[in-house]
């Protein structure tokens, strides 16, 4: 069984490594949509894989580190591409919830990444 939980956060960033004149080199912001997927067996007694409120308890403090922040100032996100933000989130969340199996991160309503670890 796979369950998912969604989160939203707003952040500003710029991409320092793109060529001069690229629109993403300037400071701009996004409303990110994050979907986390967790895989496991259903607990026979409880009837669930895990408690949604436990996911929220773990993930909310991580999201607080990047919500309404300039991502370039967050340690590990000096070049905050969507791909690198997804890996940063994966590393922090997977330490606390090993059942994490996939991250889907939308930077815009039509663009994003899926990361399943490596």
Helices and strands as residue ranges (DSSP letters): E 2-13, G 23-25, E 28-39, H 52-64, G 71-73, H 82-96, E 100-108, E 111-115
